[in-house]
Structures are given as structure tokens and as C-alpha cells.
């Protein structure tokens, strides 16, 4: 099995009330994930508020994750951006730290062509030996990685998969049907993990697993085992949580939920702000109905 199959948690980054990095809470969160049976960890992605982390903080978050993982689970570190040279420099530093792989979101705002995307990822792949998972999320970046581009990228030895968060199930079907079986197609949306698995997907990079790591690891494992009835039973039980995590921009809701669960302080960095009262009411209602909080 590939080291990036199953459920990987897109880790949130906890902060103190003074906005500084909460290293102690981060260590506890990583240990909680591993104890719950998560398959791999993904620090410093969008869910980890990576755009607001300093360079030193980015490296420190990955370093702490690696220290706590102790090789028990792989660490797929975030390394994306709109400046290829800067991404390459970061990728080299993460490789030196001991990361097991890189999750690299497409360049955003400058909206490269498909050829530009290909050359971007080709250059990153040439700079390191680490396996690379492409992150395609057009709703956030404004650019889609088309199946034809992924097929070209899959020919590069250390480009091993894609986190597919386009929301386009037809595109996902095309990718699963036309790329090599060895190329890992991972869902970027919790709610469609099972749908993508049915098409040939290999798992999920999950937001909800911050809250319910054992459940999301279970859904992914059931899918890998071909036990879709068991996966659907868990999906029905937890779908409301998967949906409420996006009642406002991620990671606002998931951090609010985790704060109510006593896992971290409710702190975000601007431009993210705490959830509105209406959103918080919805979050608390779901947490209460699922038994994640009792008051």
C-alpha cells in the first residue's frame, strides 16, 4: 500500500490567545491522531492556516509533527504557492527535516495555464526526491488541474498522487479511469470520500478527522477494503459534522468545534475571524447531537 492511502488529517494549527504558535497543543493533537489510528498526517495545508504562518513557523510545525509521529505514520508536509522558486526552496528544507512527502497546492491568483502547471510541478519534483501529491482546489486557487495535465505529471516518478477537491465528480471519474492504478487519487472533501472510492480513489485528506480521527480513518479503511455498507453507515452518522465544518470558510468551523471539545484555544489569524453567532449555533447543535460535547 502507498504510504499516502487511507485517511490523512489536514491538521489545524493551534495558536495561543496572543497569536503565537501553541506547540504543546500541537503535540497533543498529533498524538491524539496517531492513537486514533490515522493513516498519515498533513501539517501546514490550508486547514493549518499556512498562508499566515511565518517561514520559521511553517518549518517548526512540520518539525513538531515529525517528532511526535516518530515514524509511526507518514507526514505529508504542505509546500505550495504561486512562486515556483520559493516552493522549491521550502520543499528542500522540508526534505532536510525528514518529511515523508509533500502536498503542493496549485499556484493561486496568477492562474497559470495547464502548461505552466506542468512546468511548475516538474520543477518542484526535480528539486527533491520526496513523493509529491498535487493539490487541485480550483474553488480556492482559481485554477483547475485537468486530467490531461495529471496524466503528464503522473509520468514523473516522484509525483505520486492528487488531492482532488474540484467538486467535479465527472472529472474525478476521468482521472481514476485514465491514470495508472499506482497513482493515488485522494478526496479533498470529506462528504464525497465514499463516492470517489467507488470510482477508484484511495482515500481522503480530511478536515473532519481533526475532530473524529478514528471515524474518518474507519470510513477510509472500509472503502479500501471494499466494505461500502460499513463506510456508508459511518457516513450517515457523521455527515452533519462534515457539512457544518464548511458552514463558513475552513478552518473557521473546525477550530471552533475543536475549541468547544477542549482540544485547543479558539484562535485564528487574520483575515480569518471567529464564526458568526449563527454559524456557532449550528456548530454547537451538531456537536451536541453527535455527542462530541455534552453541554
N, C-alpha and C positions, 0 to 999 in steps of 0.2 A: 504493500500500500504506500502511496505517496505520503510524504510527511505533512502535506497540506490538504488532506481529505478529512471529512467529518465536520466537526464544528470548531471554528476558531473564534475567539472572542475579540471583537473590536474594542479594546479596553478604553474605558474613560480615564481621564487624568484627574486625580483628586487634588484640590487646592485648599490651603488654609484660608481663613477669613481675610488675611492680609494679602491674598492673591499669590502667595508663594507656593511652590510645589510641596505637597503633603506626601513625603517619602514613606512615612510609616504606614499611612493608609494604603498607598500603592502596594507596598509589600504584602499587606493583609489581603488585599483584593486578589493579587496574583496567587497567593497560597490558597485562597478560597476557591479559585478557579481550578487549580490543579487537584485539590482534594475532591472536587465535584466530578472529576473525570473529563474535563475539557480536552479536546484533541490537540489544539495548538493555540497560541496567543498572538494577538496583533496589536502591539503598542504603537502609539503615535500616528494613528489614522485620523480621519475627520472626526470620528467619535471621541478621540483623545484630544480634540481641540488643537491639533498640531499647528494650524496657522498662527496660533497665539503663543506657541512655545518658543523660547529663545533657542538658539542653536545648542547651547550648553544643556538646557533643559531637555531638549529632544534626545540628545545622547544619554543623559542621565536616566531618563525614563526607560529607555531600552536597556541600559546597563543594569538597572534595578530588576527589570523583568527577567533578564538573563540570570542574574544572581539568584533570584527566588525560584526560577524554573529548574536550575541545576541540571539541565539536560533531560528532565523528566518529560517535557513536552517541547516541541519546536517553537521558536519565536520568529514570526514573520514581521519584520520591522517596517514601519511606514517610511517611504523615501520617494516622494513625488513632488511635482511642482512645475512651474512654467518656464524655468531656466534650466536647460539641459545640463549645462556646465555645473551649476550648483547642485543639481540632483546627483550627478556623478561624484562630486566631492563628498556629499553626505553618504552616498552608497559605499564609498571606500572606507569611510570612518565606521559605518555600521558593520561592515565586513570585518574590520580590525577588532571591533568589540566582541565579535563572536556570534552575531546574528545568524540564524539558520537560513533566512531568505528575506526578500524584500517585496513589499506590496507598494506598487508605484502607480499613483493616480495620474490620469492623463493631464497634460498641461491645461490650465484653465485661463480664461479670459483672452489669451492671444489666439485661441481657436486654430490650431494648425490643421493643415489638410491631412488626408489619410497617409500621403507620402511623408509628411512631416512627423506624424505619429510613429510611423515605421522607423524612420531615421532616429527619432528621439529614443525609442526603446532599444534599437540596435546599438546605439552609442552607450547607453547605460549597461547593457548586457556585456559589451566588450570590455567594460572598465572593471568588472568584478567577476568572480567565479560563482557567486551565490545564485541560487534559483530565484527567478523573478516572477511574480504574479502581477499581471496588468490589472488595473482597476478602472473599469469603464462605468462612469456615472454621469451621463450627459445632463441630467437634471441639475447637477451642481456645477459642472465644468463647462457646459455648452458645447461639448464635442463628444461624438459617439465613436467608439472603435468598431468599425464594420467587420462582419465576418471575414470578408476577403483580406482585410488587414491582419486579423488574428491568424488566418491561415499562413500568411507570410511570416509573422512573428513566431509561430509555432515551429518553424524550421530552424530557429536559433536555439541552440542546445540548452541554454540555461533560462529560456523563457518557458515556464512550465505550466502556466495556467492563467485564468482570468477570473476576477471577481466581477460578475455580470450584474450590474444594478441599473440597467437601462429601463427595466419595467416592460420591455418588449418581449413577450413570450415567444412570438414567432421568430424573432432574431435569436433567442436562446436555443430554439429548436434547430435552427440552421447551424449554429455553432456546434452543438452537440452532434449533429448528423455529419458534419463535414470536416471536423478537426480530428486529429489522431486520438485514439482511445486513451493514450497516455497523457494527453493534455487535460489538466484538471479545470473543469468549469464549476465555479462556486457561486452560489447565490449571494447577492448583496442585499436581499430583502428577506427578513425572517418569514413573512407570511407566504412566500412562494418557494420556500425550500423544497417542499414535497413535490410541487409541480415541476421544478427544474430537475429534481432527482428522477422523476418519471421519464424525462427526456434524455437522461444520461448524465446529469450533473453529479458532482462528487461531494457536495456538502454546502456549507454556509459560513460566511464571515458575519457574525451575528452581533446585533445590538442587545437583543433581549437576554442573551446569555450573560450579560453583566449582572442581571437580576436573578436569572434562573439557569445557571450553567448546566446543572445536571439534566434538566428538562431538554434544553436545546441540544446538548450532546446526545441525549437519548433519541430525539427526533432524527438527527443526522445519522446516527448509528443504525436505527431501524431502516432508514432509507438505503443505506449501504448494504444492509442485509437482505433487502427486498421485502421487508415486512411493512408494507404500506398501511395495512389496517392499524397496526400499533402506532405508527407515526401519525396517522390521522386522528387517532384518539387523543394523543397529546396536543395536537394542533387545535382541536376543538376546545380543549380545556384552557389553552393559553393564548388563543388568537386575540382576545380583547387586549391583553398586555402588549402583544406585538403591534397592534394597531395604535394603542394610546401612546406608545413610545414616539409616534410621529404626529401627535396632535399639534405640536409646534416643532420648530426646526430641531433636529437631532444635533447635539445630545442634551438639549434642554430638558425634555421629559424624563429621559432615563436617569439623569443625575438627580433630578427632583425625587424620583421614585426611590433611588438608592439612598438618598438622604433620609427619607421617611422610614426606610428599612434599617437605618442606623449604620450604614456602611461608609459614609463619607459626609463631609460638610456640604451644604447646598451652595456651592460657589462656582461661578462661571467667570470667564474672562470676556470683556467687551470685544466684539459687539454683541455677544450673547448675553442675555439677561434672564432672570428667573421667570418661570412660566406665569402667565396671567392667572388671575383668580379662577376664571372659568376653566382654564386648562388644568390647573392644580386640582380642582374639584373632580374632574374626570379621572385624573391620575389616581387620586386617593380612592375613588369609588372602585376602580379596577383592582388596586392593591388590596382593598378590603374584601372584595368579592372572591378574590383568589387566595385569600388567607396569608398574603405576604405581610400585611400589617393587621393588628388586632384592635386598633383604636383609631 
